[in-house]
Amino acid sequence: MTEIKPATPSRPGYITIARHGRPLANREAMLDWRGYEDWWDKEYQPAPLVEGQVAPAPLKQQAFDARTIFASSLRRAVETAQAVAPDRELVIDPDFVEAELPPPPWPGKFMAKTWGVFARCTWWLGQSRGRESRVEADIRAARAVERLVRAAETGPVVCCAHGWFNRMMRPHLKAAGWVCVRDGGDSYWSWRRYEYRGE
């Protein structure tokens, strides 16, 4: 008589989410709020990476072992994914792009990076000035996590995206039963690894 062995449920692969490398954009440019809006649209968002950067070896190993490599559709994320996983096919998805940073119409000139702080705070409080709102970005973050989780069913996943949007995906991963087992912070080229522990 043939022994019937109980089915062993498959465990999903890990999900590694990385921030892109340093982009070629002058974050110390002095601007008024209209200038910052123009800087965001025309300099920062389409920016490539600064030349000569090297992807961290541990992140490259994550990608080497991964079945699927995702990237935001913004150039700095695509180039990061190409550096992390050279010669691999990428799944480029606009759902992973950075959350908008619409500046508040305040007087004065400040560095671009200072406007970024102002813009993130006021955006978080509900001011989107016709761009993607916090609520809309959160819906997108949930959708992006669903895509990652679905892909992880067939093996490990690496996603190269953006600092703030990566942060917005975290609570959705947690709610779906994923735990951060390696926290690399939020600097350029940083990454976090998540493993499924059950809801």
Sine and cosine of phi, psi and omega as CSV:
sin_phi,cos_phi,sin_psi,cos_psi,sin_omega,cos_omega
0.00,0.00,0.76,-0.65,-0.03,-1.00
-0.98,0.22,0.77,-0.64,0.03,-1.00
-0.96,0.28,0.75,-0.67,0.04,-1.00
-0.99,-0.13,0.91,-0.42,-0.02,-1.00
-1.00,0.04,0.63,-0.78,0.03,-1.00
-0.90,0.43,0.58,-0.82,0.01,-1.00
-0.92,0.39,0.66,-0.75,0.06,-1.00
-0.97,-0.23,0.91,-0.41,-0.02,-1.00
-0.88,0.47,0.68,-0.74,-0.01,-1.00
-0.96,0.28,0.58,-0.81,0.01,-1.00
-0.98,-0.20,0.75,-0.66,-0.02,-1.00
-0.91,0.42,0.39,-0.92,0.07,-1.00
-0.95,0.30,0.18,-0.98,0.02,-1.00
-0.95,0.32,0.29,-0.96,0.11,-0.99
-0.85,-0.53,0.88,-0.47,0.06,-1.00
-0.94,-0.33,0.81,-0.59,-0.02,-1.00
-0.88,-0.47,0.86,-0.52,-0.08,-1.00
-0.91,-0.42,0.47,-0.88,0.18,-0.98
-1.00,-0.04,0.52,-0.85,-0.01,-1.00
-0.90,0.43,0.22,-0.97,0.09,-1.00
-0.96,0.27,-0.05,-1.00,-0.06,-1.00
-0.94,0.35,0.84,-0.55,-0.01,-1.00
-0.99,0.10,0.40,-0.92,0.01,-1.00
-1.00,0.08,0.99,0.12,-0.01,-1.00
-0.47,-0.88,0.66,-0.75,-0.05,-1.00
-1.00,0.08,0.99,-0.12,-0.04,-1.00
-0.98,0.19,-0.05,1.00,0.03,-1.00
-0.97,-0.25,0.12,0.99,0.06,-1.00
-0.88,0.48,0.69,-0.72,0.01,-1.00
-1.00,0.04,0.82,-0.58,-0.15,-0.99
-0.59,-0.81,0.45,-0.89,0.25,-0.97
-1.00,0.04,-0.02,-1.00,-0.12,-0.99
-0.91,0.41,-0.57,0.82,0.04,-1.00
-0.93,0.37,-0.62,0.79,0.04,-1.00
-0.90,0.43,-0.60,0.80,0.03,-1.00
-0.92,0.40,-0.65,0.76,0.03,-1.00
-0.87,0.49,-0.66,0.75,0.04,-1.00
-0.92,0.40,-0.66,0.75,0.03,-1.00
-0.87,0.50,-0.70,0.71,-0.01,-1.00
-0.87,0.49,-0.72,0.70,-0.07,-1.00
-0.96,0.27,-0.63,0.78,-0.19,-0.98
-0.96,-0.26,-0.37,0.93,-0.01,-1.00
-0.93,-0.37,-0.78,0.63,-0.12,-0.99
-0.97,0.24,-0.79,0.61,-0.09,-1.00
-0.87,0.49,-0.66,0.75,0.02,-1.00
-1.00,0.04,0.11,0.99,-0.14,-0.99
-0.91,0.41,0.64,-0.77,0.18,-0.98
-0.99,0.15,0.01,-1.00,0.12,-0.99
-0.98,0.19,0.49,-0.87,0.18,-0.98
-0.87,0.49,0.72,-0.69,-0.04,-1.00
-0.91,0.41,0.45,-0.89,0.12,-0.99
1.00,0.00,-0.01,1.00,0.01,-1.00
-0.98,0.21,0.52,-0.85,-0.01,-1.00
-0.86,-0.50,0.78,-0.63,0.03,-1.00
-0.91,0.41,0.65,-0.76,0.01,-1.00
-0.87,0.48,0.68,-0.74,-0.03,-1.00
-0.85,0.53,-0.66,0.75,0.01,-1.00
-0.89,0.45,-0.57,0.82,0.04,-1.00
-0.94,0.34,-0.62,0.78,0.06,-1.00
-0.89,0.46,-0.56,0.83,0.04,-1.00
-0.93,0.38,-0.64,0.77,0.08,-1.00
-0.84,0.55,-0.69,0.72,-0.02,-1.00
-0.94,0.34,-0.60,0.80,0.01,-1.00
-0.87,0.49,-0.61,0.79,-0.03,-1.00
-1.00,0.09,-0.17,0.99,-0.09,-1.00
-0.99,0.16,0.48,-0.87,0.08,-1.00
-1.00,0.07,-0.58,0.82,-0.08,-1.00
-0.77,-0.64,0.71,-0.71,0.06,-1.00
-0.89,-0.45,0.91,-0.42,0.06,-1.00
-0.99,-0.15,0.44,-0.90,0.14,-0.99
-0.55,-0.84,0.57,-0.82,0.22,-0.98
-0.86,0.50,0.38,-0.93,-0.01,-1.00
-0.98,0.19,-0.10,1.00,0.03,-1.00
-0.97,0.24,0.56,-0.83,-0.16,-0.99
-0.85,0.53,-0.66,0.75,-0.05,-1.00
-0.90,0.44,-0.52,0.86,0.04,-1.00
-0.98,0.22,-0.65,0.76,0.02,-1.00
-0.89,0.46,-0.71,0.70,0.00,-1.00
-0.91,0.41,-0.54,0.84,0.08,-1.00
-0.90,0.44,-0.73,0.68,0.01,-1.00
-0.89,0.46,-0.61,0.79,0.02,-1.00
-0.91,0.40,-0.58,0.81,0.03,-1.00
-0.96,0.29,-0.57,0.82,-0.02,-1.00
-0.97,0.24,-0.60,0.80,-0.08,-1.00
-0.73,-0.69,0.92,0.38,-0.03,-1.00
-0.86,0.50,0.64,-0.77,0.06,-1.00
0.94,0.33,0.14,0.99,0.06,-1.00
-0.99,-0.11,0.51,-0.86,0.11,-0.99
-0.96,0.28,0.71,-0.70,-0.03,-1.00
-0.96,-0.27,0.56,-0.83,0.18,-0.98
-0.99,-0.17,0.97,-0.23,-0.07,-1.00
-1.00,-0.08,0.84,-0.53,-0.15,-0.99
-0.69,-0.72,0.85,-0.52,0.00,-1.00
-0.92,0.40,-0.22,0.97,0.05,-1.00
-0.90,0.44,-0.29,0.96,-0.04,-1.00
-0.99,-0.12,0.09,1.00,-0.03,-1.00
-0.92,0.40,0.30,-0.95,-0.03,-1.00
-0.91,0.42,0.54,-0.84,0.11,-0.99
-0.91,0.42,0.57,-0.82,-0.06,-1.00
-0.88,0.47,0.41,-0.91,0.05,-1.00
-0.76,-0.64,0.93,0.38,0.02,-1.00
-0.96,0.29,0.84,-0.54,-0.06,-1.00
-0.96,0.27,0.52,-0.85,0.13,-0.99
-0.95,0.30,0.58,-0.82,-0.02,-1.00
-0.98,0.22,0.93,0.37,-0.04,-1.00
-0.98,-0.18,0.45,-0.89,0.03,-1.00
-0.96,0.27,0.31,-0.95,0.09,-1.00
0.99,-0.16,0.25,-0.97,0.06,-1.00
-0.90,-0.43,0.68,-0.73,0.00,-1.00
-0.63,-0.78,0.26,-0.97,0.08,-1.00
-0.91,0.41,0.46,-0.89,0.00,-1.00
-0.82,0.57,-0.65,0.76,-0.03,-1.00
-0.92,0.39,-0.48,0.88,0.07,-1.00
-0.95,0.30,-0.68,0.73,0.10,-1.00
-0.85,0.53,-0.58,0.81,0.02,-1.00
-0.87,0.50,-0.64,0.77,0.03,-1.00
-0.92,0.39,-0.74,0.68,0.03,-1.00
-0.84,0.55,-0.74,0.67,-0.08,-1.00
-0.90,0.44,-0.67,0.74,-0.02,-1.00
-0.91,0.41,-0.63,0.78,0.00,-1.00
-0.91,0.42,-0.74,0.67,-0.04,-1.00
-0.95,0.32,-0.55,0.83,0.07,-1.00
-0.90,0.44,-0.68,0.74,0.00,-1.00
-0.88,0.47,-0.52,0.85,-0.01,-1.00
-1.00,0.06,0.01,1.00,0.13,-0.99
0.89,-0.46,-0.02,1.00,-0.02,-1.00
-1.00,-0.05,0.94,-0.34,-0.02,-1.00
-0.90,-0.44,-0.21,0.98,0.07,-1.00
0.76,0.65,0.73,0.69,0.09,-1.00
1.00,0.08,-0.05,1.00,0.04,-1.00
-0.99,-0.16,-0.01,-1.00,0.00,-1.00
-0.82,0.57,0.79,-0.61,-0.02,-1.00
-0.99,0.10,0.17,-0.99,0.07,-1.00
-0.86,0.50,-0.68,0.73,0.00,-1.00
-0.89,0.46,-0.70,0.72,0.01,-1.00
-0.91,0.42,-0.64,0.77,0.02,-1.00
-0.92,0.40,-0.58,0.81,0.02,-1.00
-0.92,0.39,-0.62,0.79,0.08,-1.00
-0.89,0.46,-0.67,0.74,0.03,-1.00
-0.91,0.42,-0.63,0.78,0.02,-1.00
-0.89,0.46,-0.64,0.76,0.04,-1.00
-0.90,0.44,-0.65,0.76,0.01,-1.00
-0.91,0.40,-0.64,0.77,0.01,-1.00
-0.90,0.43,-0.68,0.74,0.03,-1.00
-0.90,0.44,-0.65,0.76,0.04,-1.00
-0.85,0.52,-0.63,0.78,0.02,-1.00
-0.91,0.41,-0.68,0.74,0.01,-1.00
-0.90,0.43,-0.70,0.71,-0.03,-1.00
-0.90,0.44,-0.66,0.75,0.02,-1.00
-0.89,0.45,-0.66,0.75,0.01,-1.00
-0.92,0.39,-0.57,0.82,-0.03,-1.00
-0.92,0.38,-0.26,0.97,0.04,-1.00
-0.90,0.44,-0.40,0.92,-0.02,-1.00
-0.96,-0.29,0.05,1.00,0.04,-1.00
0.53,-0.85,0.11,-0.99,-0.03,-1.00
-0.85,0.52,0.48,-0.88,-0.08,-1.00
-0.75,-0.66,0.64,-0.77,0.18,-0.98
-0.84,-0.55,0.70,-0.72,0.03,-1.00
-0.79,-0.61,0.82,-0.57,0.05,-1.00
-0.97,-0.23,0.92,-0.39,-0.10,-1.00
-0.64,-0.77,-0.75,-0.67,-0.24,-0.97
-0.70,-0.71,0.46,-0.89,-0.12,-0.99
-0.80,0.61,-0.83,0.55,-0.09,-1.00
-0.96,0.27,-0.66,0.75,-0.02,-1.00
-0.92,0.40,-0.58,0.81,0.10,-1.00
-0.85,0.53,-0.65,0.76,0.02,-1.00
-0.89,0.45,-0.61,0.79,-0.02,-1.00
-0.94,0.33,-0.40,0.92,0.02,-1.00
-0.98,0.21,-0.37,0.93,-0.11,-0.99
-0.84,0.55,-0.77,0.64,-0.03,-1.00
-0.89,0.45,-0.49,0.87,0.02,-1.00
-0.95,0.31,-0.60,0.80,0.10,-1.00
-0.90,0.44,-0.71,0.70,0.00,-1.00
-0.87,0.50,-0.69,0.72,-0.01,-1.00
-0.90,0.44,-0.46,0.89,-0.01,-1.00
-1.00,0.01,0.07,1.00,0.07,-1.00
0.99,-0.11,0.23,0.97,-0.01,-1.00
-0.99,-0.15,0.68,-0.73,-0.06,-1.00
-0.89,-0.45,0.68,-0.73,0.05,-1.00
-0.98,0.22,0.89,-0.46,-0.03,-1.00
-0.96,-0.28,-0.14,0.99,0.06,-1.00
-0.51,-0.86,0.92,-0.39,-0.07,-1.00
-0.94,-0.34,0.95,-0.31,-0.04,-1.00
-0.99,-0.13,0.17,0.99,0.02,-1.00
0.99,0.11,-0.32,-0.95,-0.16,-0.99
-0.82,-0.57,0.21,0.98,0.00,-1.00
-0.98,0.22,0.12,-0.99,0.06,-1.00
-0.84,0.54,0.65,-0.76,-0.01,-1.00
0.94,0.35,0.11,0.99,0.02,-1.00
-0.96,0.26,0.33,-0.94,0.00,-1.00
-0.43,-0.90,0.45,-0.89,0.09,-1.00
-0.83,-0.55,0.59,-0.80,0.04,-1.00
-0.91,-0.40,0.74,-0.68,-0.01,-1.00
-0.89,-0.46,0.63,-0.78,0.07,-1.00
-0.78,-0.62,0.53,-0.85,-0.06,-1.00
-0.98,0.19,0.77,-0.63,0.02,-1.00
-0.85,-0.52,-0.01,1.00,0.03,-1.00
0.99,-0.15,0.58,-0.82,-0.02,-1.00
-0.98,0.19,0.00,0.00,0.00,0.00
